[in-house]
Amino acid sequence: MVLPVKITINDTAHLAHTVDITDTGARLGALRTQLQTGAIISLQRGANKAKFRIVWIRHLAPNELQAGVECLEPQAKFWGVDLSDRNQAEKKKDMQALMTFLASHSKSAM
């Protein structure tokens, strides 16, 4: 889900957006500043603020990054969206994929 966010790194604010979100973290896009894994950043979505740790960084272009972040200060509905339905839908999709895999695997073993 793409949501605009403000990231503060060393007292400097940067605009970015989410690419994916969960209740415990996110993948951020449109980052155009130097980042280091393990660094603690402040992320703001609307009036909500929390500290996040950068878990991984991917260079997409010379001046554009994506980063995976995990929340260090979990808050209910930090993103302003209810993720409970999404989590249930993802679990159901994962279960269907597993069942399809198992069914195809058992047919090929015969």
DSSP file (Angstrom, degrees, kcal/mol; ACC not computed):
  #  RESIDUE AA STRUCTURE BP1 BP2  ACC     N-H-->O    O-->H-N    N-H-->O    O-->H-N    TCO  KAPPA ALPHA  PHI   PSI    X-CA   Y-CA   Z-CA
    1    1 A M              0   0    0      0, 0.0     2,-0.6     0, 0.0    17,-0.0   0.000 360.0 360.0 360.0 127.9    0.0    0.0    0.0
    2    2 A V        +     0   0    0     15,-0.1    17,-0.2    19,-0.0    19,-0.0  -0.756 360.0 161.8 -90.4 117.6    1.5    3.3   -1.0
    3    3 A L        -     0   0    0     -2,-0.6    15,-2.4    15,-0.2     2,-0.2  -0.998  39.5-114.7-134.2 137.5    1.2    6.0    1.7
    4    4 A P  E     +A   17   0A   0      0, 0.0     2,-0.3     0, 0.0    13,-0.3  -0.494  40.4 177.6 -71.3 141.9    3.2    9.2    2.0
    5    5 A V  E     -A   16   0A   0     11,-2.2    11,-2.2    -2,-0.2     2,-0.5  -0.957  27.3-134.0-140.3 158.4    5.6    9.4    5.0
    6    6 A K  E     -AB  15  44A   0     38,-2.3    38,-2.8    -2,-0.3     2,-0.4  -0.973  21.4-161.5-114.0 129.2    8.1   11.8    6.5
    7    7 A I  E     -AB  14  43A   0      7,-3.2     7,-2.7    -2,-0.5     2,-0.5  -0.921   3.0-158.2-112.2 133.0   11.4   10.3    7.6
    8    8 A T  E     +AB  13  42A   0     34,-3.0    34,-2.3    -2,-0.4     2,-0.5  -0.956  13.8 174.9-114.1 122.0   13.7   12.1   10.0
    9    9 A I  E >  S-A   12   0A   0      3,-2.6     3,-1.4    -2,-0.5    32,-0.1  -0.987  74.3 -16.7-126.3 118.8   17.4   11.0    9.9
   10   10 A N  T 3  S-     0   0    0     -2,-0.5    -1,-0.1     1,-0.3     3,-0.1   0.913 128.4 -52.5  52.0  47.8   19.8   13.0   12.1
   11   11 A D  T 3  S+     0   0    0      1,-0.2     2,-0.5    -3,-0.0    -1,-0.3   0.614 115.5 115.9  65.5  15.6   17.4   15.9   12.5
   12   12 A T  E <   -A    9   0A   0     -3,-1.4    -3,-2.6     2,-0.0     2,-0.3  -0.970  58.1-140.9-116.5 127.4   16.9   16.2    8.7
   13   13 A A  E     -A    8   0A   0     -2,-0.5     2,-0.3    -5,-0.2    -5,-0.2  -0.645  19.9-178.7 -90.3 142.0   13.4   15.5    7.3
   14   14 A H  E     -A    7   0A   0     -7,-2.7    -7,-3.2    -2,-0.3     2,-0.4  -0.983  22.2-129.5-135.3 145.4   12.9   13.6    4.0
   15   15 A L  E     +A    6   0A   0     -2,-0.3     2,-0.2    -9,-0.2    -9,-0.2  -0.772  41.3 142.7 -94.8 142.8    9.8   12.7    2.1
   16   16 A A  E     -A    5   0A   0    -11,-2.2   -11,-2.2    -2,-0.4     2,-0.3  -0.826  34.4-126.3-154.1-169.7    9.2    9.2    0.9
   17   17 A H  E     -AC   4  29A   0     12,-1.8    12,-3.4   -13,-0.3     2,-0.2  -0.983  21.7-107.8-147.6 159.4    6.4    6.7    0.6
   18   18 A T  E     - C   0  28A   0    -15,-2.4    10,-0.3    -2,-0.3   -15,-0.2  -0.568  19.9-175.1 -82.3 152.1    5.6    3.1    1.6
   19   19 A V  E    S+     0   0A   0      8,-3.5     2,-0.3     1,-0.6     9,-0.2   0.687  79.2   5.6-107.8 -46.4    5.6    0.3   -0.9
   20   20 A D  E    S- C   0  27A   0      7,-1.1     7,-2.4   -17,-0.0    -1,-0.6  -0.972  71.4-163.9-133.7 149.3    4.4   -2.4    1.4
   21   21 A I  E     + C   0  26A   0     -2,-0.3     2,-0.3     5,-0.2     5,-0.2  -0.978  10.4 173.9-134.0 150.7    3.2   -2.1    5.0
   22   22 A T        -     0   0    0      3,-2.6     3,-0.3    -2,-0.3    57,-0.1  -0.840  50.1 -98.7-135.8 177.1    2.6   -4.5    7.9
   23   23 A D  S    S+     0   0    0     -2,-0.3    52,-0.3     1,-0.2    55,-0.1   0.608 124.0  37.7 -75.4  -8.0    1.7   -3.9   11.5
   24   24 A T  S    S-     0   0    0      1,-0.2    47,-2.9    50,-0.1     2,-0.3   0.419 126.9 -22.3-120.1  -0.6    5.4   -4.3   12.5
   25   25 A G  E     - D   0  70A   0     -3,-0.3    -3,-2.6    45,-0.3     2,-0.3  -0.971  53.7-134.4 179.9-166.9    7.2   -2.6    9.6
   26   26 A A  E     -CD  21  69A   0     43,-2.2    43,-2.9    -2,-0.3     2,-0.5  -0.988  20.8-116.6-164.1 163.5    7.3   -1.5    6.0
   27   27 A R  E     -CD  20  68A   0     -7,-2.4    -8,-3.5    -2,-0.3    -7,-1.1  -0.981  38.1-155.0-107.7 124.4    9.2   -1.3    2.7
   28   28 A L  E     -CD  18  67A   0     39,-3.4    39,-1.8    -2,-0.5     2,-0.3  -0.773  11.2-171.6-103.7 145.0    9.9    2.4    1.9
   29   29 A G  E     +C   17   0A   0    -12,-3.4   -12,-1.8    -2,-0.3    37,-0.2  -0.780  57.0  45.1-127.2 172.7   10.5    3.8   -1.5
   30   30 A A  E     +     0   0A   0     -2,-0.3     2,-0.4    35,-0.2    36,-0.1   0.785  69.1 159.9  64.5  31.0   11.6    7.1   -3.1
   31   31 A L  E     + D   0  65A   0     34,-1.8    34,-2.4    -3,-0.2    -1,-0.2  -0.718  17.1 175.0 -85.9 131.2   14.5    7.5   -0.7
   32   32 A R        +     0   0    0     -2,-0.4     2,-0.3   -17,-0.2    -1,-0.1  -0.192  49.1  81.2-130.7  41.4   17.2    9.8   -1.9
   33   33 A T  S    S-     0   0    0    -19,-0.0     2,-0.2    32,-0.0    -2,-0.0  -0.955  87.1 -85.8-141.3 159.0   19.6   10.0    1.1
   34   34 A Q        -     0   0    0     -2,-0.3     2,-0.3    31,-0.0    -2,-0.1  -0.462  49.7-178.1 -68.3 135.0   22.4    7.9    2.4
   35   35 A L        -     0   0    0     -2,-0.2     2,-0.4    -4,-0.1    22,-0.0  -0.927  15.2-155.0-131.7 156.6   21.2    5.2    4.8
   36   36 A Q    >   -     0   0    0     -2,-0.3     3,-1.9    20,-0.1    18,-0.3  -0.998  28.3-109.9-131.9 138.1   22.8    2.5    6.8
   37   37 A T  T 3  S+     0   0    0     -2,-0.4    18,-0.2     1,-0.2     3,-0.1  -0.382 106.5  28.9 -62.1 142.9   21.4   -0.8    8.0
   38   38 A G  T 3  S+     0   0    0     16,-3.6    -1,-0.2     1,-0.3    17,-0.1   0.202  88.7 134.4  89.9 -15.6   20.9   -0.8   11.7
   39   39 A A    <   -     0   0    0     -3,-1.9    15,-2.4    15,-0.1     2,-0.5  -0.369  54.1-129.9 -67.6 145.8   20.3    3.0   11.8
   40   40 A I  E     + E   0  53A   0     13,-0.2     2,-0.3    -3,-0.1    13,-0.2  -0.860  31.7 178.0 -98.5 128.1   17.4    4.3   13.9
   41   41 A I  E     - E   0  52A   0     11,-2.9    11,-2.9    -2,-0.5     2,-0.5  -0.847  28.1-122.5-124.7 161.6   15.1    6.7   12.0
   42   42 A S  E     -BE   8  51A   0    -34,-2.3   -34,-3.0    -2,-0.3     2,-0.4  -0.914  25.9-164.4-104.2 132.7   11.9    8.5   12.9
   43   43 A L  E     -BE   7  50A   0      7,-2.9     7,-1.9    -2,-0.5     2,-0.5  -0.959   1.5-164.9-119.8 133.8    8.9    7.9   10.7
   44   44 A Q  E     +BE   6  49A   0    -38,-2.8   -38,-2.3    -2,-0.4     2,-0.5  -0.975  12.0 177.3-123.9 130.0    5.8   10.1   10.6
   45   45 A R  E >  S- E   0  48A   0      3,-2.5     3,-1.9    -2,-0.5     2,-0.3  -0.941  71.3 -49.4-127.9 106.3    2.5    9.2    9.1
   46   46 A G  T 3  S-     0   0    0     -2,-0.5   -40,-0.1     1,-0.3    33,-0.0  -0.514 123.5 -21.1  64.2-128.7   -0.1   12.0    9.7
   47   47 A A  T 3  S+     0   0    0     -2,-0.3     2,-0.3    -3,-0.1    -1,-0.3   0.539 118.3 100.5 -87.6  -7.9    0.1   12.8   13.4
   48   48 A N  E <   -E   45   0A   0     -3,-1.9    -3,-2.5    30,-0.2     2,-0.3  -0.635  48.8-179.6 -85.3 134.4    1.6    9.4   14.3
   49   49 A K  E     +E   44   0A   0     -2,-0.3     2,-0.3    -5,-0.2    -5,-0.2  -0.977   6.8 159.9-130.3 145.3    5.4    9.2   14.9
   50   50 A A  E     -E   43   0A   0     -7,-1.9    -7,-2.9    -2,-0.3     2,-0.4  -0.986  38.2-107.3-158.1 159.1    7.5    6.2   15.8
   51   51 A K  E     -E   42   0A   0     -2,-0.3    21,-2.9    -9,-0.2    22,-0.9  -0.728  36.4-174.9 -89.2 138.9   11.1    5.0   15.8
   52   52 A F  E     -EF  41  71A   0    -11,-2.9   -11,-2.9    -2,-0.4     2,-0.4  -0.940  19.0-135.7-131.2 153.3   12.1    2.4   13.2
   53   53 A R  E     -EF  40  70A   0     17,-2.6    17,-2.3    -2,-0.3     2,-0.6  -0.926  23.3-123.4-109.0 135.4   15.3    0.4   12.5
   54   54 A I  E     + F   0  69A   0    -15,-2.4   -16,-3.6    -2,-0.4    15,-0.2  -0.684  31.7 176.1 -77.9 120.3   16.6    0.0    8.9
   55   55 A V  E     -     0   0A   0     13,-3.3     2,-0.3    -2,-0.6    14,-0.2   0.826  62.2  -0.3 -96.1 -39.6   16.8   -3.7    8.3
   56   56 A W  E     - F   0  68A   0     12,-1.2    12,-2.1   -20,-0.1     2,-0.4  -0.980  57.8-152.2-149.6 159.1   17.9   -3.8    4.6
   57   57 A I  E     - F   0  67A   0     -2,-0.3     2,-0.4    10,-0.2    10,-0.2  -0.997   5.8-167.3-135.7 137.9   18.6   -1.3    1.8
   58   58 A R  E     - F   0  66A   0      8,-2.9     8,-2.4    -2,-0.4     2,-0.6  -0.995  16.5-140.3-127.3 127.7   18.3   -1.9   -2.0
   59   59 A H  E     + F   0  65A   0     -2,-0.4     6,-0.2     6,-0.2    -2,-0.0  -0.779  23.9 172.0 -86.5 120.1   19.8    0.5   -4.6
   60   60 A L  E     -     0   0A   0      4,-2.5     5,-0.2    -2,-0.6    -1,-0.2   0.775  69.7  -7.2 -95.4 -33.7   17.3    0.9   -7.5
   61   61 A A  E >  S- F   0  64A   0      3,-1.7     3,-1.7     1,-0.0    -1,-0.3  -0.916  88.2 -83.0-152.4 170.8   19.2    3.7   -9.3
   62   62 A P  T 3  S+     0   0    0      0, 0.0     3,-0.0     0, 0.0    -3,-0.0   0.816 130.1  23.6 -53.6 -30.6   22.2    5.9   -8.6
   63   63 A N  T 3  S+     0   0    0      1,-0.0     2,-0.4    -4,-0.0    -4,-0.0   0.019 111.7  78.7-126.6  29.5   20.1    8.3   -6.5
   64   64 A E  E <   + F   0  61A   0     -3,-1.7    -4,-2.5   -32,-0.1    -3,-1.7  -0.982  50.5 177.4-144.1 131.1   17.1    6.1   -5.4
   65   65 A L  E     -DF  31  59A   0    -34,-2.4   -34,-1.8    -2,-0.4     2,-0.3  -0.847  18.5-152.2-124.9 158.8   16.8    3.5   -2.6
   66   66 A Q  E     - F   0  58A   0     -8,-2.4    -8,-2.9    -2,-0.3     2,-0.4  -0.941  20.4-168.9-120.3 152.7   14.3    1.3   -1.1
   67   67 A A  E     -DF  28  57A   0    -39,-1.8   -39,-3.4    -2,-0.3     2,-0.5  -1.000  19.9-138.1-143.5 143.9   14.6    0.2    2.6
   68   68 A G  E     -DF  27  56A   0    -12,-2.1   -13,-3.3    -2,-0.4   -12,-1.2  -0.877  29.4-173.5 -97.0 131.0   13.0   -2.3    4.8
   69   69 A V  E     -DF  26  54A   0    -43,-2.9   -43,-2.2    -2,-0.5     2,-0.4  -0.948  15.5-152.0-128.3 146.9   12.2   -1.0    8.3
   70   70 A E  E     -DF  25  53A   0    -17,-2.3   -17,-2.6    -2,-0.4     2,-0.3  -0.951  26.9-115.4-117.8 140.8   10.9   -2.5   11.5
   71   71 A C  E     - F   0  52A   0    -47,-2.9   -19,-0.2    -2,-0.4   -48,-0.0  -0.541  23.1-175.0 -77.3 131.2    9.0   -0.6   14.1
   72   72 A L  S    S+     0   0    0    -21,-2.9   -20,-0.2    -2,-0.3    -1,-0.1   0.547  85.5  43.2 -97.4 -12.6   10.7   -0.2   17.5
   73   73 A E  S    S-     0   0    0    -22,-0.9    -1,-0.2     2,-0.0   -24,-0.0  -0.614  85.6-155.8-131.8  71.5    7.6    1.5   19.0
   74   74 A P        -     0   0    0      0, 0.0     2,-0.4     0, 0.0   -50,-0.1  -0.180  13.8-176.1 -55.9 137.8    4.6   -0.5   17.8
   75   75 A Q    >   -     0   0    0    -52,-0.3     3,-1.3   -27,-0.0     2,-0.3  -0.992  32.9-105.1-134.8 140.8    1.3    1.5   17.8
   76   76 A A  T 3  S-     0   0    0     -2,-0.4     4,-0.0     1,-0.3   -53,-0.0  -0.500 104.4  -3.6 -64.5 127.6   -2.2    0.4   17.0
   77   77 A K  T >  S+     0   0    0     -2,-0.3     3,-1.1     4,-0.1    -1,-0.3   0.845  78.1 160.8  57.8  40.0   -3.1    1.7   13.5
   78   78 A F  T <  S+     0   0    0     -3,-1.3   -30,-0.2     1,-0.3   -33,-0.1   0.888  75.5  49.3 -54.2 -40.5    0.1    3.6   13.0
   79   79 A W  T 3  S-     0   0    0      2,-0.3    -1,-0.3    -4,-0.2     3,-0.1   0.613 112.6-118.5 -78.8 -11.4   -0.5    3.7    9.3
   80   80 A G  S <  S+     0   0    0     -3,-1.1     2,-0.3     1,-0.3    -2,-0.1   0.648  83.0  99.0  82.1  14.3   -4.1    4.9    9.6
   81   81 A V  S    S-     0   0    0      0, 0.0     2,-0.7     0, 0.0    -1,-0.3  -0.972  78.0-116.4-133.2 148.2   -5.4    1.7    8.0
   82   82 A D        -     0   0    0     -2,-0.3     4,-0.4     1,-0.1     3,-0.2  -0.757  28.5-179.5 -85.5 115.2   -6.9   -1.4    9.4
   83   83 A L     >  +     0   0    0     -2,-0.7     4,-2.7     1,-0.2     5,-0.2   0.449  58.2  93.2 -94.7  -1.1   -4.6   -4.3    8.4
   84   84 A S  H  > S+     0   0    0      1,-0.2     4,-1.9     2,-0.2    -1,-0.2   0.914  88.6  44.7 -63.0 -43.7   -6.6   -7.1   10.0
   85   85 A D  H  > S+     0   0    0     -3,-0.2     4,-2.5     2,-0.2    -1,-0.2   0.900 113.7  51.3 -65.0 -40.2   -8.5   -8.0    6.8
   86   86 A R  H  > S+     0   0    0     -4,-0.4     4,-2.6     1,-0.2    -2,-0.2   0.917 108.8  50.3 -64.1 -43.2   -5.4   -7.8    4.8
   87   87 A N  H  X S+     0   0    0     -4,-2.7     4,-2.3     1,-0.2    -1,-0.2   0.906 111.6  48.6 -62.2 -40.9   -3.5  -10.1    7.1
   88   88 A Q  H  X S+     0   0    0     -4,-1.9     4,-2.3    -5,-0.2    -2,-0.2   0.914 111.5  49.4 -65.0 -42.7   -6.4  -12.6    7.0
   89   89 A A  H  X S+     0   0    0     -4,-2.5     4,-2.3     1,-0.2    -2,-0.2   0.898 111.6  49.1 -64.0 -40.2   -6.5  -12.4    3.2
   90   90 A E  H  X S+     0   0    0     -4,-2.6     4,-2.7     2,-0.2    -2,-0.2   0.905 110.6  50.2 -66.2 -40.8   -2.7  -13.0    3.0
   91   91 A K  H  X S+     0   0    0     -4,-2.3     4,-2.4     2,-0.2    -2,-0.2   0.911 111.5  48.5 -62.6 -42.1   -2.9  -16.0    5.3
   92   92 A K  H  X S+     0   0    0     -4,-2.3     4,-2.4     2,-0.2    -2,-0.2   0.908 112.0  49.1 -64.7 -41.6   -5.7  -17.5    3.2
   93   93 A K  H  X S+     0   0    0     -4,-2.3     4,-2.4     2,-0.2    -2,-0.2   0.915 111.3  49.6 -64.1 -43.5   -3.7  -16.9    0.0
   94   94 A D  H  X S+     0   0    0     -4,-2.7     4,-2.3     1,-0.2    -2,-0.2   0.906 111.2  49.4 -61.3 -41.7   -0.6  -18.5    1.6
   95   95 A M  H  X S+     0   0    0     -4,-2.4     4,-2.5     2,-0.2    -2,-0.2   0.901 110.4  50.1 -65.8 -40.7   -2.7  -21.5    2.7
   96   96 A Q  H  X S+     0   0    0     -4,-2.4     4,-2.4     2,-0.2    -1,-0.2   0.899 110.6  50.1 -63.9 -40.2   -4.2  -21.9   -0.8
   97   97 A A  H  X S+     0   0    0     -4,-2.4     4,-2.4     2,-0.2    -2,-0.2   0.907 111.5  48.8 -64.1 -41.6   -0.7  -21.8   -2.4
   98   98 A L  H  X S+     0   0    0     -4,-2.3     4,-2.9     2,-0.2    -2,-0.2   0.927 111.5  48.7 -63.6 -45.0    0.5  -24.4    0.1
   99   99 A M  H  X S+     0   0    0     -4,-2.5     4,-2.5     2,-0.2    -2,-0.2   0.895 111.6  49.6 -63.6 -40.1   -2.5  -26.7   -0.6
  100  100 A T  H  X S+     0   0    0     -4,-2.4     4,-2.5     2,-0.2     5,-0.2   0.918 112.3  48.5 -62.8 -44.5   -2.0  -26.3   -4.4
  101  101 A F  H  X S+     0   0    0     -4,-2.4     4,-2.5     2,-0.2    -2,-0.2   0.941 113.0  46.7 -60.7 -48.3    1.7  -27.1   -4.0
  102  102 A L  H  X S+     0   0    0     -4,-2.9     4,-2.4     1,-0.2    -2,-0.2   0.898 112.4  50.4 -63.0 -40.2    1.0  -30.2   -1.9
  103  103 A A  H  X S+     0   0    0     -4,-2.5     4,-1.6    -5,-0.2    -1,-0.2   0.925 113.7  44.3 -64.5 -44.2   -1.7  -31.4   -4.3
  104  104 A S  H  X S+     0   0    0     -4,-2.5     4,-1.8     1,-0.2    -2,-0.2   0.861 113.8  51.3 -69.5 -33.7    0.6  -31.1   -7.3
  105  105 A H  H  X S+     0   0    0     -4,-2.5     4,-1.2    -5,-0.2    -2,-0.2   0.895 108.8  49.7 -69.5 -40.0    3.5  -32.7   -5.4
  106  106 A S  H  < S+     0   0    0     -4,-2.4     4,-0.5     1,-0.2    -1,-0.2   0.851 110.4  51.2 -69.7 -32.4    1.4  -35.7   -4.3
  107  107 A K  H >< S+     0   0    0     -4,-1.6     3,-0.8     1,-0.2    -1,-0.2   0.890 109.7  49.3 -68.8 -39.6    0.2  -36.2   -7.9
  108  108 A S  H 3< S+     0   0    0     -4,-1.8    -1,-0.2     1,-0.2    -2,-0.2   0.730 104.6  59.6 -73.9 -19.9    3.7  -36.2   -9.3
  109  109 A A  T 3<        0   0    0     -4,-1.2    -1,-0.2     1,-0.2    -2,-0.2   0.642 360.0 360.0 -80.3 -14.2    4.9  -38.7   -6.7
  110  110 A M    <         0   0    0     -3,-0.8    -1,-0.2    -4,-0.5    -2,-0.2   0.476 360.0 360.0 -80.6 360.0    2.4  -41.3   -7.9
